[in-house]
Structures are given as structure tokens and as C-alpha cells.
């Protein structure tokens, strides 16, 4: 819930957001967020 809440700005949450953004924007990878537990971010090289 913290990552989705824009009011959360602690370093851990910001790092998780940055990782997701970096993986999403990198054309070398296909990324997906799976609805497992708190969410499982997966990236596969193209």
C-alpha cells in the first residue's frame, strides 16, 4: 500500500518506485507486476 500512496516519501518506498520506473522504461526488458502478496515485480530480458 505504501508504494501506491503518493504521500509516502520514505527512502525505502522511493527506491521501490524508482526500481519499477527504471524497469518499465528500459526497452531491454518486459516487466509485469504480479498480484502476489504485496506485489511481485518481474522483469525478463527481451
mmCIF file as Biopython writes it, N, C-alpha, C and O atoms, coordinates in Angstrom:
data_model
#
loop_
_atom_site.group_PDB
_atom_site.id
_atom_site.type_symbol
_atom_site.label_atom_id
_atom_site.label_alt_id
_atom_site.label_comp_id
_atom_site.label_asym_id
_atom_site.label_entity_id
_atom_site.label_seq_id
_atom_site.pdbx_PDB_ins_code
_atom_site.Cartn_x
_atom_site.Cartn_y
_atom_site.Cartn_z
_atom_site.occupancy
_atom_site.B_iso_or_equiv
_atom_site.auth_seq_id
_atom_site.auth_asym_id
_atom_site.pdbx_PDB_model_num
ATOM 1   N N  . UNK A ? 1  ? 0.811  -1.201  0.000   1.0 0.0 1  A 1 
ATOM 2   C CA . UNK A ? 1  ? 0.000  0.000   0.000   1.0 0.0 1  A 1 
ATOM 3   C C  . UNK A ? 1  ? 0.854  1.265   0.000   1.0 0.0 1  A 1 
ATOM 4   O O  . UNK A ? 1  ? 0.441  2.300   -0.523  1.0 0.0 1  A 1 
ATOM 5   N N  . UNK A ? 2  ? 2.041  1.177   0.585   1.0 0.0 2  A 1 
ATOM 6   C CA . UNK A ? 2  ? 2.879  2.373   0.699   1.0 0.0 2  A 1 
ATOM 7   C C  . UNK A ? 2  ? 3.347  2.866   -0.657  1.0 0.0 2  A 1 
ATOM 8   O O  . UNK A ? 2  ? 3.377  4.073   -0.896  1.0 0.0 2  A 1 
ATOM 9   N N  . UNK A ? 3  ? 3.713  1.958   -1.550  1.0 0.0 3  A 1 
ATOM 10  C CA . UNK A ? 3  ? 4.253  2.373   -2.845  1.0 0.0 3  A 1 
ATOM 11  C C  . UNK A ? 3  ? 3.185  3.095   -3.658  1.0 0.0 3  A 1 
ATOM 12  O O  . UNK A ? 3  ? 3.492  4.046   -4.376  1.0 0.0 3  A 1 
ATOM 13  N N  . UNK A ? 4  ? 1.952  2.660   -3.553  1.0 0.0 4  A 1 
ATOM 14  C CA . UNK A ? 4  ? 0.860  3.278   -4.308  1.0 0.0 4  A 1 
ATOM 15  C C  . UNK A ? 4  ? 0.414  4.613   -3.708  1.0 0.0 4  A 1 
ATOM 16  O O  . UNK A ? 4  ? -0.236 5.408   -4.385  1.0 0.0 4  A 1 
ATOM 17  N N  . UNK A ? 5  ? 0.755  4.860   -2.454  1.0 0.0 5  A 1 
ATOM 18  C CA . UNK A ? 5  ? 0.340  6.082   -1.773  1.0 0.0 5  A 1 
ATOM 19  C C  . UNK A ? 5  ? 1.350  7.199   -2.048  1.0 0.0 5  A 1 
ATOM 20  O O  . UNK A ? 5  ? 2.474  7.135   -1.550  1.0 0.0 5  A 1 
ATOM 21  N N  . UNK A ? 6  ? 0.978  8.227   -2.832  1.0 0.0 6  A 1 
ATOM 22  C CA . UNK A ? 6  ? 1.926  9.287   -3.174  1.0 0.0 6  A 1 
ATOM 23  C C  . UNK A ? 6  ? 2.405  10.093  -1.963  1.0 0.0 6  A 1 
ATOM 24  O O  . UNK A ? 6  ? 3.418  10.787  -2.051  1.0 0.0 6  A 1 
ATOM 25  N N  . UNK A ? 7  ? 1.701  10.013  -0.848  1.0 0.0 7  A 1 
ATOM 26  C CA . UNK A ? 7  ? 2.116  10.743  0.350   1.0 0.0 7  A 1 
ATOM 27  C C  . UNK A ? 7  ? 3.322  10.087  1.025   1.0 0.0 7  A 1 
ATOM 28  O O  . UNK A ? 7  ? 4.023  10.732  1.804   1.0 0.0 7  A 1 
ATOM 29  N N  . UNK A ? 8  ? 3.561  8.821   0.731   1.0 0.0 8  A 1 
ATOM 30  C CA . UNK A ? 8  ? 4.704  8.107   1.316   1.0 0.0 8  A 1 
ATOM 31  C C  . UNK A ? 8  ? 5.980  8.507   0.589   1.0 0.0 8  A 1 
ATOM 32  O O  . UNK A ? 8  ? 6.090  8.307   -0.621  1.0 0.0 8  A 1 
ATOM 33  N N  . UNK A ? 9  ? 6.937  9.065   1.305   1.0 0.0 9  A 1 
ATOM 34  C CA . UNK A ? 9  ? 8.169  9.557   0.686   1.0 0.0 9  A 1 
ATOM 35  C C  . UNK A ? 9  ? 9.424  9.051   1.396   1.0 0.0 9  A 1 
ATOM 36  O O  . UNK A ? 9  ? 10.500 9.627   1.234   1.0 0.0 9  A 1 
ATOM 37  N N  . UNK A ? 10 ? 9.297  7.988   2.176   1.0 0.0 10 A 1 
ATOM 38  C CA . UNK A ? 10 ? 10.472 7.472   2.871   1.0 0.0 10 A 1 
ATOM 39  C C  . UNK A ? 10 ? 11.439 6.843   1.862   1.0 0.0 10 A 1 
ATOM 40  O O  . UNK A ? 10 ? 11.019 6.470   0.766   1.0 0.0 10 A 1 
ATOM 41  N N  . UNK A ? 11 ? 12.714 6.719   2.207   1.0 0.0 11 A 1 
ATOM 42  C CA . UNK A ? 11 ? 13.729 6.235   1.255   1.0 0.0 11 A 1 
ATOM 43  C C  . UNK A ? 11 ? 13.434 4.845   0.679   1.0 0.0 11 A 1 
ATOM 44  O O  . UNK A ? 11 ? 13.663 4.612   -0.508  1.0 0.0 11 A 1 
ATOM 45  N N  . UNK A ? 12 ? 12.939 3.934   1.491   1.0 0.0 12 A 1 
ATOM 46  C CA . UNK A ? 12 ? 12.649 2.576   1.009   1.0 0.0 12 A 1 
ATOM 47  C C  . UNK A ? 12 ? 11.558 2.587   -0.055  1.0 0.0 12 A 1 
ATOM 48  O O  . UNK A ? 12 ? 11.694 1.942   -1.094  1.0 0.0 12 A 1 
ATOM 49  N N  . UNK A ? 13 ? 10.482 3.314   0.203   1.0 0.0 13 A 1 
ATOM 50  C CA . UNK A ? 13 ? 9.380  3.401   -0.751  1.0 0.0 13 A 1 
ATOM 51  C C  . UNK A ? 13 ? 9.827  4.091   -2.034  1.0 0.0 13 A 1 
ATOM 52  O O  . UNK A ? 13 ? 9.460  3.662   -3.128  1.0 0.0 13 A 1 
ATOM 53  N N  . UNK A ? 14 ? 10.610 5.148   -1.911  1.0 0.0 14 A 1 
ATOM 54  C CA . UNK A ? 14 ? 11.110 5.863   -3.092  1.0 0.0 14 A 1 
ATOM 55  C C  . UNK A ? 14 ? 12.001 4.963   -3.939  1.0 0.0 14 A 1 
ATOM 56  O O  . UNK A ? 14 ? 11.952 5.025   -5.168  1.0 0.0 14 A 1 
ATOM 57  N N  . UNK A ? 15 ? 12.815 4.129   -3.296  1.0 0.0 15 A 1 
ATOM 58  C CA . UNK A ? 15 ? 13.688 3.204   -4.021  1.0 0.0 15 A 1 
ATOM 59  C C  . UNK A ? 15 ? 12.878 2.179   -4.796  1.0 0.0 15 A 1 
ATOM 60  O O  . UNK A ? 15 ? 13.205 1.865   -5.941  1.0 0.0 15 A 1 
ATOM 61  N N  . UNK A ? 16 ? 11.830 1.658   -4.186  1.0 0.0 16 A 1 
ATOM 62  C CA . UNK A ? 16 ? 10.970 0.682   -4.867  1.0 0.0 16 A 1 
ATOM 63  C C  . UNK A ? 16 ? 10.289 1.329   -6.068  1.0 0.0 16 A 1 
ATOM 64  O O  . UNK A ? 16 ? 10.196 0.720   -7.134  1.0 0.0 16 A 1 
ATOM 65  N N  . UNK A ? 17 ? 9.813  2.563   -5.898  1.0 0.0 17 A 1 
ATOM 66  C CA . UNK A ? 17 ? 9.201  3.281   -7.029  1.0 0.0 17 A 1 
ATOM 67  C C  . UNK A ? 17 ? 10.206 3.489   -8.157  1.0 0.0 17 A 1 
ATOM 68  O O  . UNK A ? 17 ? 9.882  3.290   -9.328  1.0 0.0 17 A 1 
ATOM 69  N N  . UNK A ? 18 ? 11.432 3.891   -7.800  1.0 0.0 18 A 1 
ATOM 70  C CA . UNK A ? 18 ? 12.472 4.122   -8.809  1.0 0.0 18 A 1 
ATOM 71  C C  . UNK A ? 18 ? 12.812 2.842   -9.555  1.0 0.0 18 A 1 
ATOM 72  O O  . UNK A ? 18 ? 13.007 2.867   -10.770 1.0 0.0 18 A 1 
ATOM 73  N N  . UNK A ? 19 ? 12.885 1.727   -8.845  1.0 0.0 19 A 1 
ATOM 74  C CA . UNK A ? 19 ? 13.167 0.447   -9.485  1.0 0.0 19 A 1 
ATOM 75  C C  . UNK A ? 19 ? 12.078 0.104   -10.494 1.0 0.0 19 A 1 
ATOM 76  O O  . UNK A ? 19 ? 12.380 -0.278  -11.624 1.0 0.0 19 A 1 
ATOM 77  N N  . UNK A ? 20 ? 10.827 0.235   -10.100 1.0 0.0 20 A 1 
ATOM 78  C CA . UNK A ? 20 ? 9.719  -0.049  -11.010 1.0 0.0 20 A 1 
ATOM 79  C C  . UNK A ? 20 ? 9.730  0.850   -12.227 1.0 0.0 20 A 1 
ATOM 80  O O  . UNK A ? 20 ? 9.490  0.396   -13.346 1.0 0.0 20 A 1 
ATOM 81  N N  . UNK A ? 21 ? 10.007 2.114   -12.014 1.0 0.0 21 A 1 
ATOM 82  C CA . UNK A ? 21 ? 10.066 3.081   -13.115 1.0 0.0 21 A 1 
ATOM 83  C C  . UNK A ? 21 ? 11.219 2.748   -14.061 1.0 0.0 21 A 1 
ATOM 84  O O  . UNK A ? 21 ? 11.057 2.795   -15.280 1.0 0.0 21 A 1 
ATOM 85  N N  . UNK A ? 22 ? 12.372 2.416   -13.504 1.0 0.0 22 A 1 
ATOM 86  C CA . UNK A ? 22 ? 13.544 2.077   -14.322 1.0 0.0 22 A 1 
ATOM 87  C C  . UNK A ? 22 ? 13.299 0.827   -15.150 1.0 0.0 22 A 1 
ATOM 88  O O  . UNK A ? 22 ? 13.641 0.784   -16.332 1.0 0.0 22 A 1 
ATOM 89  N N  . UNK A ? 23 ? 12.716 -0.176  -14.542 1.0 0.0 23 A 1 
ATOM 90  C CA . UNK A ? 23 ? 12.440 -1.421  -15.260 1.0 0.0 23 A 1 
ATOM 91  C C  . UNK A ? 23 ? 11.400 -1.189  -16.353 1.0 0.0 23 A 1 
ATOM 92  O O  . UNK A ? 23 ? 11.528 -1.716  -17.458 1.0 0.0 23 A 1 
ATOM 93  N N  . UNK A ? 24 ? 10.388 -0.415  -16.050 1.0 0.0 24 A 1 
ATOM 94  C CA . UNK A ? 24 ? 9.341  -0.112  -17.028 1.0 0.0 24 A 1 
ATOM 95  C C  . UNK A ? 24 ? 9.886  0.655   -18.227 1.0 0.0 24 A 1 
ATOM 96  O O  . UNK A ? 24 ? 9.486  0.402   -19.363 1.0 0.0 24 A 1 
ATOM 97  N N  . UNK A ? 25 ? 10.795 1.589   -17.976 1.0 0.0 25 A 1 
ATOM 98  C CA . UNK A ? 25 ? 11.309 2.450   -19.039 1.0 0.0 25 A 1 
ATOM 99  C C  . UNK A ? 25 ? 12.458 1.836   -19.837 1.0 0.0 25 A 1 
ATOM 100 O O  . UNK A ? 25 ? 12.834 2.371   -20.881 1.0 0.0 25 A 1 
ATOM 101 N N  . UNK A ? 26 ? 13.017 0.732   -19.368 1.0 0.0 26 A 1 
ATOM 102 C CA . UNK A ? 26 ? 14.154 0.095   -20.039 1.0 0.0 26 A 1 
ATOM 103 C C  . UNK A ? 26 ? 13.641 -0.826  -21.143 1.0 0.0 26 A 1 
ATOM 104 O O  . UNK A ? 26 ? 12.973 -1.823  -20.868 1.0 0.0 26 A 1 
ATOM 105 N N  . UNK A ? 27 ? 13.953 -0.490  -22.384 1.0 0.0 27 A 1 
ATOM 106 C CA . UNK A ? 27 ? 13.441 -1.255  -23.529 1.0 0.0 27 A 1 
ATOM 107 C C  . UNK A ? 27 ? 14.044 -2.646  -23.636 1.0 0.0 27 A 1 
ATOM 108 O O  . UNK A ? 27 ? 13.564 -3.464  -24.421 1.0 0.0 27 A 1 
ATOM 109 N N  . UNK A ? 28 ? 15.085 -2.929  -22.866 1.0 0.0 28 A 1 
ATOM 110 C CA . UNK A ? 28 ? 15.690 -4.265  -22.899 1.0 0.0 28 A 1 
ATOM 111 C C  . UNK A ? 28 ? 14.864 -5.291  -22.139 1.0 0.0 28 A 1 
ATOM 112 O O  . UNK A ? 28 ? 15.110 -6.492  -22.245 1.0 0.0 28 A 1 
ATOM 113 N N  . UNK A ? 29 ? 13.873 -4.816  -21.364 1.0 0.0 29 A 1 
ATOM 114 C CA . UNK A ? 29 ? 13.097 -5.706  -20.517 1.0 0.0 29 A 1 
ATOM 115 C C  . UNK A ? 29 ? 11.603 -5.606  -20.798 1.0 0.0 29 A 1 
ATOM 116 O O  . UNK A ? 29 ? 11.099 -4.573  -21.240 1.0 0.0 29 A 1 
ATOM 117 N N  . UNK A ? 30 ? 10.919 -6.698  -20.532 1.0 0.0 30 A 1 
ATOM 118 C CA . UNK A ? 30 ? 9.462  -6.719  -20.456 1.0 0.0 30 A 1 
ATOM 119 C C  . UNK A ? 30 ? 9.172  -6.872  -18.970 1.0 0.0 30 A 1 
ATOM 120 O O  . UNK A ? 30 ? 9.690  -7.789  -18.332 1.0 0.0 30 A 1 
ATOM 121 N N  . UNK A ? 31 ? 8.361  -5.997  -18.415 1.0 0.0 31 A 1 
ATOM 122 C CA . UNK A ? 31 ? 8.092  -6.063  -16.982 1.0 0.0 31 A 1 
ATOM 123 C C  . UNK A ? 31 ? 6.614  -6.301  -16.724 1.0 0.0 31 A 1 
ATOM 124 O O  . UNK A ? 31 ? 5.749  -5.937  -17.521 1.0 0.0 31 A 1 
ATOM 125 N N  . UNK A ? 32 ? 6.355  -6.926  -15.580 1.0 0.0 32 A 1 
ATOM 126 C CA . UNK A ? 32 ? 4.986  -7.186  -15.160 1.0 0.0 32 A 1 
ATOM 127 C C  . UNK A ? 32 ? 4.953  -7.158  -13.636 1.0 0.0 32 A 1 
ATOM 128 O O  . UNK A ? 32 ? 5.892  -7.607  -12.979 1.0 0.0 32 A 1 
ATOM 129 N N  . UNK A ? 33 ? 3.881  -6.635  -13.086 1.0 0.0 33 A 1 
ATOM 130 C CA . UNK A ? 33 ? 3.670  -6.636  -11.646 1.0 0.0 33 A 1 
ATOM 131 C C  . UNK A ? 33 ? 2.583  -7.659  -11.356 1.0 0.0 33 A 1 
ATOM 132 O O  . UNK A ? 33 ? 1.428  -7.475  -11.742 1.0 0.0 33 A 1 
ATOM 133 N N  . UNK A ? 34 ? 2.955  -8.731  -10.679 1.0 0.0 34 A 1 
ATOM 134 C CA . UNK A ? 34 ? 2.019  -9.813  -10.393 1.0 0.0 34 A 1 
ATOM 135 C C  . UNK A ? 34 ? 1.328  -9.572  -9.055  1.0 0.0 34 A 1 
ATOM 136 O O  . UNK A ? 34 ? 1.961  -9.125  -8.099  1.0 0.0 34 A 1 
ATOM 137 N N  . UNK A ? 35 ? 0.023  -9.869  -8.984  1.0 0.0 35 A 1 
ATOM 138 C CA . UNK A ? 35 ? -0.726 -9.643  -7.747  1.0 0.0 35 A 1 
ATOM 139 C C  . UNK A ? 35 ? -0.522 -10.781 -6.749  1.0 0.0 35 A 1 
ATOM 140 O O  . UNK A ? 35 ? -1.464 -11.501 -6.416  1.0 0.0 35 A 1 
ATOM 141 N N  . UNK A ? 36 ? 0.709  -10.936 -6.278  1.0 0.0 36 A 1 
ATOM 142 C CA . UNK A ? 36 ? 1.051  -11.971 -5.305  1.0 0.0 36 A 1 
ATOM 143 C C  . UNK A ? 36 ? 1.501  -11.271 -4.028  1.0 0.0 36 A 1 
ATOM 144 O O  . UNK A ? 36 ? 2.450  -10.488 -4.060  1.0 0.0 36 A 1 
ATOM 145 N N  . UNK A ? 37 ? 0.851  -11.534 -2.928  1.0 0.0 37 A 1 
ATOM 146 C CA . UNK A ? 37 ? 1.212  -10.869 -1.675  1.0 0.0 37 A 1 
ATOM 147 C C  . UNK A ? 37 ? 1.102  -9.364  -1.818  1.0 0.0 37 A 1 
ATOM 148 O O  . UNK A ? 37 ? 0.038  -8.838  -2.145  1.0 0.0 37 A 1 
ATOM 149 N N  . UNK A ? 38 ? 2.212  -8.669  -1.569  1.0 0.0 38 A 1 
ATOM 150 C CA . UNK A ? 38 ? 2.251  -7.208  -1.714  1.0 0.0 38 A 1 
ATOM 151 C C  . UNK A ? 38 ? 2.548  -6.786  -3.138  1.0 0.0 38 A 1 
ATOM 152 O O  . UNK A ? 38 ? 2.632  -5.593  -3.431  1.0 0.0 38 A 1 
ATOM 153 N N  . UNK A ? 39 ? 2.710  -7.764  -4.033  1.0 0.0 39 A 1 
ATOM 154 C CA . UNK A ? 39 ? 3.042  -7.489  -5.427  1.0 0.0 39 A 1 
ATOM 155 C C  . UNK A ? 39 ? 4.434  -8.008  -5.729  1.0 0.0 39 A 1 
ATOM 156 O O  . UNK A ? 39 ? 5.360  -7.826  -4.938  1.0 0.0 39 A 1 
ATOM 157 N N  . UNK A ? 40 ? 4.578  -8.649  -6.861  1.0 0.0 40 A 1 
ATOM 158 C CA . UNK A ? 40 ? 5.858  -9.206  -7.279  1.0 0.0 40 A 1 
ATOM 159 C C  . UNK A ? 40 ? 6.209  -8.602  -8.623  1.0 0.0 40 A 1 
ATOM 160 O O  . UNK A ? 40 ? 5.539  -8.861  -9.622  1.0 0.0 40 A 1 
ATOM 161 N N  . UNK A ? 41 ? 7.260  -7.797  -8.647  1.0 0.0 41 A 1 
ATOM 162 C CA . UNK A ? 41 ? 7.713  -7.151  -9.873  1.0 0.0 41 A 1 
ATOM 163 C C  . UNK A ? 41 ? 8.681  -8.087  -10.580 1.0 0.0 41 A 1 
ATOM 164 O O  . UNK A ? 41 ? 9.691  -8.493  -10.004 1.0 0.0 41 A 1 
ATOM 165 N N  . UNK A ? 42 ? 8.377  -8.429  -11.822 1.0 0.0 42 A 1 
ATOM 166 C CA . UNK A ? 42 ? 9.224  -9.330  -12.604 1.0 0.0 42 A 1 
ATOM 167 C C  . UNK A ? 42 ? 9.672  -8.622  -13.872 1.0 0.0 42 A 1 
ATOM 168 O O  . UNK A ? 42 ? 8.914  -7.868  -14.482 1.0 0.0 42 A 1 
ATOM 169 N N  . UNK A ? 43 ? 10.909 -8.877  -14.254 1.0 0.0 43 A 1 
ATOM 170 C CA . UNK A ? 43 ? 11.446 -8.334  -15.498 1.0 0.0 43 A 1 
ATOM 171 C C  . UNK A ? 43 ? 12.154 -9.439  -16.256 1.0 0.0 43 A 1 
ATOM 172 O O  . UNK A ? 43 ? 12.919 -10.207 -15.674 1.0 0.0 43 A 1 
ATOM 173 N N  . UNK A ? 44 ? 11.900 -9.521  -17.549 1.0 0.0 44 A 1 
ATOM 174 C CA . UNK A ? 44 ? 12.513 -10.539 -18.405 1.0 0.0 44 A 1 
ATOM 175 C C  . UNK A ? 44 ? 13.191 -9.823  -19.558 1.0 0.0 44 A 1 
ATOM 176 O O  . UNK A ? 44 ? 12.600 -8.955  -20.202 1.0 0.0 44 A 1 
ATOM 177 N N  . UNK A ? 45 ? 14.455 -10.203 -19.815 1.0 0.0 45 A 1 
ATOM 178 C CA . UNK A ? 45 ? 15.153 -9.596  -20.951 1.0 0.0 45 A 1 
ATOM 179 C C  . UNK A ? 45 ? 14.490 -10.000 -22.246 1.0 0.0 45 A 1 
ATOM 180 O O  . UNK A ? 45 ? 14.059 -11.142 -22.404 1.0 0.0 45 A 1 
ATOM 181 N N  . UNK A ? 46 ? 14.407 -9.057  -23.179 1.0 0.0 46 A 1 
ATOM 182 C CA . UNK A ? 46 ? 13.820 -9.336  -24.492 1.0 0.0 46 A 1 
ATOM 183 C C  . UNK A ? 46 ? 14.751 -10.170 -25.310 1.0 0.0 46 A 1 
ATOM 184 O O  . UNK A ? 46 ? 14.434 -10.511 -26.450 1.0 0.0 46 A 1 
#
